[in-house]
Amino acid sequence: MSARGPYRRHSPQFKIQLCTDIRTGKLGRREALKTYNLSANLVQMWLTQFDRGELDKEDAAASTVAEYEAQIAALEPSPELTLNDLSGVVKRAVINKTRIGRSIEAQAP
């Protein structure tokens, strides 16, 4: 038996394509094992996940993570925002609060 070498990760697209080929009969299990140097247990696990629809969920989860990372990056503060900018925002908020307070006091009977 030959050594498989270092640990490898396979993309969800590869797993789905391999499982589709095996399930449609384009590729036999033994042929897939030899061609891609995979273990029988690994291919069986992928086929089980494929039959349950879990490989598609893995791909969807990866795209969801990418979307969340993009949203987080958009929400992170800009490095161009300085302390002076923040102090100006705070000053305007205090001024507006004071104006609103005076306006309410003027309307009180």
C-alpha positions as CSV (number, residue, x, y, z in Angstrom):
1,M,0.0,0.0,0.0
2,S,1.4,3.4,-0.9
3,A,1.7,6.3,1.4
4,R,-0.8,9.1,0.8
5,G,1.6,11.9,1.7
6,P,0.7,15.0,3.8
7,Y,-2.7,16.0,4.9
8,R,-4.8,17.4,2.1
9,R,-8.0,19.4,2.0
10,H,-10.5,19.0,-0.9
11,S,-12.8,21.7,-2.0
12,P,-16.6,21.3,-1.7
13,Q,-16.8,21.6,-5.5
14,F,-14.4,18.7,-5.9
15,K,-16.3,16.5,-3.4
16,I,-19.6,17.3,-5.1
17,Q,-18.3,16.6,-8.6
18,L,-16.7,13.3,-7.5
19,C,-19.9,12.2,-5.7
20,T,-22.0,13.2,-8.7
21,D,-19.7,11.2,-11.0
22,I,-19.9,8.1,-8.8
23,R,-23.7,8.3,-8.3
24,T,-24.3,8.8,-12.1
25,G,-22.0,5.9,-13.0
26,K,-19.4,8.1,-14.9
27,L,-16.8,6.9,-12.4
28,G,-16.5,3.8,-10.3
29,R,-15.5,4.0,-6.6
30,R,-12.3,1.9,-7.2
31,E,-11.4,4.1,-10.2
32,A,-11.9,7.2,-8.1
33,L,-9.8,5.9,-5.3
34,K,-6.9,5.1,-7.6
35,T,-7.2,8.2,-9.8
36,Y,-7.3,10.7,-6.9
37,N,-5.4,8.6,-4.3
38,L,-8.2,8.7,-1.8
39,S,-9.2,6.4,1.0
40,A,-12.3,4.3,0.7
41,N,-13.6,5.5,4.1
42,L,-13.2,9.1,3.0
43,V,-15.1,8.6,-0.2
44,Q,-17.8,6.7,1.7
45,M,-18.1,9.6,4.1
46,W,-18.4,12.1,1.2
47,L,-21.1,10.0,-0.5
48,T,-23.1,9.7,2.7
49,Q,-22.9,13.5,3.1
50,F,-23.8,14.0,-0.5
51,D,-26.8,11.7,-0.2
52,R,-28.0,13.7,2.8
53,G,-27.4,17.0,1.1
54,E,-24.7,18.1,3.6
55,L,-22.0,18.8,1.0
56,D,-24.2,21.6,-0.4
57,K,-24.6,23.0,3.1
58,E,-20.8,23.1,3.6
59,D,-20.5,25.1,0.4
60,A,-23.3,27.4,1.4
61,A,-21.7,27.9,4.9
62,A,-18.4,28.9,3.2
63,S,-20.1,31.6,1.2
64,T,-22.1,32.8,4.2
65,V,-18.8,33.2,6.2
66,A,-17.4,35.2,3.3
67,E,-20.5,37.4,3.3
68,Y,-20.2,38.0,7.1
69,E,-16.5,38.8,6.8
70,A,-17.4,41.5,4.1
71,Q,-20.0,42.9,6.4
72,I,-17.7,43.1,9.4
73,A,-15.0,44.8,7.3
74,A,-17.6,47.4,6.2
75,L,-18.6,48.0,9.8
76,E,-15.0,48.4,11.1
77,P,-14.0,52.0,11.8
78,S,-12.1,53.7,9.1
79,P,-8.4,54.4,10.1
80,E,-8.9,57.9,8.7
81,L,-11.3,58.8,11.5
82,T,-9.4,60.9,14.0
83,L,-10.0,61.9,17.6
84,N,-10.8,65.4,16.4
85,D,-13.5,64.1,14.2
86,L,-15.1,62.3,17.1
87,S,-14.8,65.3,19.4
88,G,-16.6,67.4,16.8
89,V,-19.4,64.8,16.6
90,V,-19.7,64.9,20.4
91,K,-19.8,68.7,20.5
92,R,-22.6,68.8,17.9
93,A,-24.6,66.3,19.9
94,V,-24.2,68.3,23.1
95,I,-25.2,71.5,21.3
96,N,-28.3,69.8,19.8
97,K,-29.3,68.4,23.2
98,T,-29.0,71.9,24.7
99,R,-31.1,73.4,21.9
100,I,-33.8,70.8,22.4
101,G,-33.7,71.3,26.2
102,R,-34.2,75.1,25.8
103,S,-36.9,74.5,23.2
104,I,-38.8,72.3,25.7
105,E,-38.3,74.8,28.5
106,A,-39.7,77.6,26.3
107,Q,-42.8,75.6,25.6
108,A,-43.5,74.8,29.3
109,P,-46.3,76.8,30.8
